[in-house]
Amino acid sequence: MQASLTVAEGRAVIRLQGRFDFNAHREFREATERALREAGAKELRVDLADVEYLDSSALGMLLMLRDKAKAANQSVSLANCKGAVRQVLDIANFGKLFTIV
């Protein structure tokens, strides 16, 4: 998986590409730590448009990000969820935990 970070207008966007599973934990953690440190970013958005697969460890990483962001007074949203990725998020009831746009 590849992760990239952009920041604009108070929003840090983490774009993920590829398989989001346990093997991606290092890249995801590094990207989210950079996003959490961004001064002035009140919202973190995880863009899943180019994610072809995610598993339970990815769900856990998203939950950990949500907790860290909450502690830093930041919100987290998930964007461009489609196909199998959206189905996994729906089954896990992530719509109750995250804003999905």
FIZATOR-101900 format. One line per 2 residues: number of its first residue (from 1); their letters; for each residue x, y, z of N, C-alpha, C. Coordinates in nm, 3 decimals, always signed. Layout:
NUM = a = X:Y:Z:X:Y:Z:X:Y:Z | ...;
***
This chain:
1 = mq = +0.083:-0.117:+0.000:+0.000:+0.000:+0.000:+0.088:+0.124:+0.000 | +0.040:+0.227:-0.065:+0.107:+0.356:-0.064:+0.015:+0.456:+0.005;
3 = as = +0.075:+0.548:+0.079:-0.001:+0.653:+0.146:+0.064:+0.787:+0.115 | -0.018:+0.885:+0.080:+0.033:+1.020:+0.057:-0.051:+1.118:+0.137;
5 = lt = +0.009:+1.230:+0.172:-0.057:+1.329:+0.256:-0.056:+1.464:+0.186 | -0.172:+1.529:+0.184:-0.182:+1.668:+0.138:-0.260:+1.745:+0.243;
7 = va = -0.228:+1.872:+0.257:-0.295:+1.957:+0.355:-0.340:+2.084:+0.285 | -0.467:+2.118:+0.301:-0.520:+2.241:+0.243:-0.644:+2.282:+0.320;
9 = eg = -0.655:+2.410:+0.346:-0.775:+2.469:+0.408:-0.818:+2.397:+0.536 | -0.723:+2.366:+0.621:-0.755:+2.305:+0.750:-0.788:+2.158:+0.745;
11 = ra = -0.766:+2.094:+0.631:-0.796:+1.952:+0.618:-0.671:+1.878:+0.569 | -0.635:+1.773:+0.641:-0.527:+1.684:+0.600:-0.591:+1.563:+0.532;
13 = vi = -0.551:+1.535:+0.410:-0.607:+1.423:+0.335:-0.499:+1.317:+0.318 | -0.530:+1.198:+0.366:-0.441:+1.083:+0.351:-0.499:+0.996:+0.241;
15 = rl = -0.430:+0.989:+0.129:-0.476:+0.907:+0.016:-0.405:+0.772:+0.020 | -0.485:+0.667:+0.025:-0.431:+0.532:+0.031:-0.450:+0.465:-0.105;
17 = qg = -0.356:+0.378:-0.139:-0.363:+0.308:-0.266:-0.313:+0.166:-0.248 | -0.393:+0.069:-0.296:-0.353:-0.071:-0.289:-0.429:-0.147:-0.183;
19 = rf = -0.365:-0.248:-0.127:-0.426:-0.332:-0.024:-0.401:-0.271:+0.114 | -0.508:-0.246:+0.187:-0.499:-0.190:+0.321:-0.517:-0.305:+0.419;
21 = df = -0.406:-0.363:+0.461:-0.407:-0.475:+0.554:-0.292:-0.460:+0.653 | -0.266:-0.563:+0.731:-0.164:-0.553:+0.835:-0.028:-0.514:+0.778;
23 = na = +0.004:-0.557:+0.659:+0.133:-0.524:+0.599:+0.149:-0.374:+0.573 | +0.040:-0.300:+0.576:+0.043:-0.157:+0.549:+0.051:-0.073:+0.677;
25 = hr = +0.062:-0.138:+0.792:+0.054:-0.062:+0.917:+0.163:+0.043:+0.931 | +0.283:+0.016:+0.884:+0.392:+0.113:+0.898:+0.364:+0.239:+0.813;
27 = ef = +0.329:+0.219:+0.687:+0.300:+0.335:+0.601:+0.182:+0.415:+0.653 | +0.078:+0.344:+0.698:-0.040:+0.412:+0.749:-0.006:+0.492:+0.875;
29 = re = +0.068:+0.431:+0.966:+0.105:+0.498:+1.090:+0.188:+0.623:+1.061 | +0.285:+0.612:+0.972:+0.370:+0.727:+0.939:+0.287:+0.841:+0.879;
31 = at = +0.196:+0.807:+0.788:+0.112:+0.910:+0.725:+0.018:+0.974:+0.827 | -0.039:+0.894:+0.914:-0.133:+0.951:+1.012:-0.060:+1.034:+1.117;
33 = er = +0.059:+0.993:+1.155:+0.135:+1.074:+1.252:+0.171:+1.210:+1.193 | +0.210:+1.212:+1.064:+0.237:+1.340:+0.998:+0.111:+1.425:+0.993;
35 = al = -0.002:+1.363:+0.961:-0.129:+1.436:+0.951:-0.170:+1.493:+1.086 | -0.152:+1.416:+1.192:-0.189:+1.463:+1.326:-0.100:+1.579:+1.372;
37 = re = +0.023:+1.585:+1.323:+0.114:+1.693:+1.361:+0.091:+1.821:+1.283 | +0.017:+1.815:+1.174:-0.004:+1.932:+1.089:-0.076:+2.042:+1.167;
39 = ag = -0.010:+2.154:+1.182:-0.071:+2.267:+1.252:-0.188:+2.320:+1.171 | -0.297:+2.344:+1.238:-0.413:+2.402:+1.173:-0.507:+2.302:+1.108;
41 = ak = -0.469:+2.177:+1.099:-0.558:+2.076:+1.040:-0.657:+2.030:+1.147 | -0.782:+2.064:+1.129:-0.886:+2.025:+1.225:-0.958:+1.899:+1.180;
43 = el = -0.941:+1.864:+1.053:-1.006:+1.744:+1.000:-0.904:+1.657:+0.929 | -0.914:+1.528:+0.953:-0.835:+1.431:+0.881:-0.932:+1.353:+0.792;
45 = rv = -0.899:+1.344:+0.665:-0.983:+1.267:+0.573:-0.898:+1.155:+0.517 | -0.950:+1.033:+0.525:-0.882:+0.917:+0.468:-0.954:+0.885:+0.336;
47 = dl = -0.883:+0.904:+0.227:-0.939:+0.882:+0.094:-0.911:+0.738:+0.052 | -1.018:+0.661:+0.038:-1.006:+0.518:+0.008:-1.039:+0.486:-0.138;
49 = ad = -1.041:+0.586:-0.225:-1.079:+0.566:-0.366:-0.995:+0.460:-0.435 | -0.867:+0.453:-0.403:-0.777:+0.360:-0.471:-0.740:+0.239:-0.386;
51 = ve = -0.821:+0.212:-0.283:-0.800:+0.092:-0.201:-0.883:-0.020:-0.260 | -0.817:-0.131:-0.292:-0.888:-0.242:-0.354:-0.932:-0.347:-0.253;
53 = yl = -0.875:-0.341:-0.130:-0.904:-0.444:-0.030:-0.870:-0.388:+0.106 | -0.952:-0.418:+0.206:-0.916:-0.390:+0.345:-0.965:-0.502:+0.433;
55 = ds = -0.895:-0.525:+0.542:-0.931:-0.633:+0.632:-0.951:-0.581:+0.774 | -0.968:-0.672:+0.868:-0.997:-0.632:+1.006:-0.884:-0.553:+1.069;
57 = sa = -0.760:-0.579:+1.031:-0.650:-0.500:+1.087:-0.658:-0.356:+1.037 | -0.703:-0.335:+0.913:-0.723:-0.199:+0.862:-0.832:-0.129:+0.940;
59 = lg = -0.938:-0.200:+0.973:-1.045:-0.141:+1.054:-0.989:-0.098:+1.190 | -0.905:-0.181:+1.248:-0.843:-0.147:+1.375:-0.755:-0.024:+1.364;
61 = ml = -0.680:-0.013:+1.255:-0.595:+0.105:+1.235:-0.679:+0.232:+1.222 | -0.792:+0.222:+1.154:-0.882:+0.338:+1.142:-0.938:+0.377:+1.279;
63 = lm = -0.972:+0.278:+1.360:-1.023:+0.308:+1.495:-0.916:+0.373:+1.582 | -0.792:+0.327:+1.570:-0.683:+0.388:+1.646:-0.662:+0.532:+1.601;
65 = lr = -0.670:+0.556:+1.470:-0.658:+0.693:+1.419:-0.769:+0.780:+1.476 | -0.890:+0.728:+1.479:-1.004:+0.804:+1.533:-0.978:+0.844:+1.678;
67 = dk = -0.927:+0.752:+1.759:-0.898:+0.781:+1.900:-0.788:+0.886:+1.914 | -0.681:+0.874:+1.836:-0.572:+0.971:+1.842:-0.618:+1.109:+1.796;
69 = ak = -0.700:+1.112:+1.691:-0.750:+1.240:+1.640:-0.842:+1.306:+1.743 | -0.925:+1.226:+1.807:-1.014:+1.282:+1.908:-0.934:+1.344:+2.022;
71 = aa = -0.828:+1.277:+2.063:-0.742:+1.330:+2.169:-0.675:+1.460:+2.127 | -0.653:+1.478:+1.995:-0.590:+1.599:+1.942:-0.693:+1.702:+1.896;
73 = nq = -0.820:+1.678:+1.929:-0.928:+1.771:+1.892:-0.946:+1.781:+1.741 | -0.930:+1.669:+1.673:-0.948:+1.664:+1.528:-1.054:+1.560:+1.495;
75 = sv = -1.121:+1.580:+1.383:-1.221:+1.482:+1.338:-1.163:+1.398:+1.226 | -1.223:+1.282:+1.205:-1.178:+1.192:+1.098:-1.299:+1.157:+1.011;
77 = sl = -1.279:+1.164:+0.881:-1.383:+1.119:+0.788:-1.320:+1.024:+0.687 | -1.405:+0.939:+0.631:-1.362:+0.845:+0.529:-1.427:+0.887:+0.397;
79 = an = -1.350:+0.889:+0.291:-1.402:+0.939:+0.163:-1.384:+0.836:+0.052 | -1.472:+0.846:-0.046:-1.464:+0.767:-0.169:-1.461:+0.617:-0.145;
81 = ck = -1.546:+0.573:-0.053:-1.556:+0.430:-0.021:-1.650:+0.366:-0.123 | -1.603:+0.263:-0.191:-1.687:+0.201:-0.293:-1.659:+0.051:-0.299;
83 = ga = -1.750:-0.019:-0.361:-1.732:-0.162:-0.384:-1.715:-0.242:-0.257 | -1.618:-0.334:-0.261:-1.593:-0.424:-0.148:-1.551:-0.347:-0.023;
85 = vr = -1.479:-0.236:-0.042:-1.436:-0.154:+0.072:-1.558:-0.098:+0.144 | -1.652:-0.044:+0.069:-1.774:+0.010:+0.129:-1.853:-0.100:+0.199;
87 = qv = -1.858:-0.216:+0.138:-1.931:-0.327:+0.196:-1.872:-0.368:+0.332 | -1.740:-0.375:+0.341:-1.676:-0.410:+0.468:-1.706:-0.303:+0.573;
89 = ld = -1.698:-0.176:+0.535:-1.727:-0.068:+0.629:-1.872:-0.072:+0.675 | -1.964:-0.104:+0.585:-2.105:-0.115:+0.621:-2.130:-0.231:+0.717;
91 = ia = -2.070:-0.345:+0.688:-2.086:-0.463:+0.775:-2.033:-0.434:+0.915 | -1.923:-0.358:+0.923:-1.862:-0.324:+1.052:-1.930:-0.205:+1.119;
93 = nf = -2.036:-0.152:+1.059:-2.110:-0.036:+1.113:-2.022:+0.087:+1.132 | -1.925:+0.108:+1.044:-1.837:+0.222:+1.056:-1.908:+0.353:+1.028;
95 = gk = -2.024:+0.348:+0.964:-2.102:+0.468:+0.942:-2.149:+0.531:+1.071 | -2.152:+0.453:+1.179:-2.190:+0.506:+1.311:-2.070:+0.566:+1.384;
97 = lf = -1.951:+0.533:+1.339:-1.829:+0.577:+1.407:-1.757:+0.689:+1.332 | -1.776:+0.695:+1.201:-1.707:+0.791:+1.115:-1.808:+0.862:+1.026;
99 = ti = -1.773:+0.982:+0.986:-1.846:+1.046:+0.877:-1.791:+0.987:+0.749 | -1.881:+0.933:+0.665:-1.838:+0.875:+0.538:-1.893:+0.965:+0.428;
101 = v = -1.801:+1.022:+0.350:-1.840:+1.114:+0.242:-1.803:+1.059:+0.106;
***
